[in-house]
C-alpha cells in the first residue's frame, strides 16, 4: 500500500516534468533559427525584435531543461525515465549552444 501511495505522489511531478520538457522542446525549436544566425544589422526594427525573441526562446529552453532535470532528479530519482530524458535534452541543448548561454 505504501508503494502505491509513493507512485501516486510522484505522478503529478512526473506530469509536470513531462509538460516542462514539451515546453522546452517547443522553445528550443522556435529559438533555434535565431540562435543559429548572427544578429541582423541592416534590417527593419521588427526583424531585429523577432531575432531577439528567438534568441530569448533559446535561452529559456536551456533554463527549462535544467530546471526540469533538477526537479525530476530530486523528486523522481536519477534513474527515472523523465529524469534521463531531461538530462539528455539538456545535454543536446548544451552541445548546440554556440553562444555560451549555458554559462
C-alpha positions in Angstrom: 0.0 0.0 0.0 2.9 2.4 0.8 4.4 1.8 -2.6 1.1 2.7 -4.3 1.0 5.9 -2.3 4.5 6.8 -3.4 3.6 6.2 -7.0 0.6 8.4 -6.7 2.7 11.1 -5.1 5.2 11.1 -7.9 2.5 11.1 -10.7 1.9 14.9 -10.5 5.6 15.6 -10.5 6.1 13.3 -13.5 3.3 15.1 -15.4 4.7 18.5 -14.6 8.1 17.4 -15.8 6.8 15.9 -19.0 4.9 19.2 -19.7 8.0 21.2 -19.0 10.0 19.1 -21.4 7.5 19.6 -24.1 7.5 23.3 -23.5 11.3 23.4 -23.5 11.4 21.4 -26.8 9.0 24.0 -28.3 11.1 26.9 -27.1 14.2 25.3 -28.4 12.6 24.7 -31.8 11.3 28.3 -32.0 14.6 29.7 -30.8 17.0 27.6 -32.9 16.7 29.8 -36.0 17.7 32.9 -34.1 20.3 31.1 -32.3 21.9 29.9 -35.5 22.1 33.3 -37.2 24.0 36.4 -36.4 22.2 39.5 -35.2 20.7 41.2 -38.2 22.3 44.6 -38.8 20.6 46.3 -41.7 17.0 45.3 -41.2 13.8 46.9 -40.1 13.4 47.0 -36.3 10.7 44.3 -36.4 13.2 41.9 -37.9 15.7 42.6 -35.1 13.0 42.3 -32.5 11.9 38.9 -33.9 15.5 37.7 -33.9 15.9 38.8 -30.2 12.7 37.0 -29.3 14.0 33.8 -30.9 17.3 34.1 -29.0 15.4 34.6 -25.8 13.3 31.5 -26.5 16.6 29.6 -27.0 17.9 30.8 -23.6 14.6 29.9 -21.9 14.7 26.4 -23.4 18.1 25.8 -21.7 16.9 27.1 -18.4 13.7 25.0 -18.5 15.7 21.8 -19.5 18.0 22.4 -16.5 15.1 23.2 -14.1 13.2 20.1 -15.2 16.3 17.8 -14.9 16.9 19.1 -11.4 13.2 18.8 -10.3 12.9 15.3 -11.8 16.1 14.1 -10.2 15.1 15.5 -6.8 11.6 14.2 -6.8 11.7 11.1 -9.0 15.3 9.9 -8.8 18.3 9.9 -11.1 17.2 6.8 -12.9 13.6 7.7 -13.6 12.9 7.9 -17.4 11.7 11.5 -17.1 15.0 12.5 -15.4 17.0 10.7 -18.0 15.1 12.4 -20.8 15.5 15.8 -19.2 19.3 15.2 -18.8 19.5 14.0 -22.5 17.6 17.1 -23.7 19.8 19.4 -21.6 22.9 17.8 -23.0 21.7 18.2 -26.5 20.9 21.8 -25.9 24.4 22.4 -24.4 26.0 20.8 -27.5 24.1 23.2 -29.8 24.8 26.2 -27.6 27.3 28.1 -29.7 27.0 31.4 -27.8 27.7 30.2 -24.3 24.2 30.8 -23.0 24.7 27.8 -20.8 27.2 29.7 -18.6 
